[in-house]
């Protein structure tokens, strides 16, 4: 698994990270991982853009009611 070393963190930021970790009942390392994981998730605008792109790609691909096909598949 990749590792990352961050040097020269400001004292105030370090204290706030420690407090946040304590509040969330995590180690400092686990707290920093959680913050990094959340920070790289796509934001709302990116999610909307991706959904619109998918809708465009799928447009006119599926037609009609698929209920009959689903029922036929279940009855097999």
Secondary structure by P-SEA (a helix, b strand, c coil): cbbbbbccccaaaaaaaaaaaaaacccaaaaaaaaaaaaacccaaaaaaaaaaaaaaacccccccaaaaaaaaaac
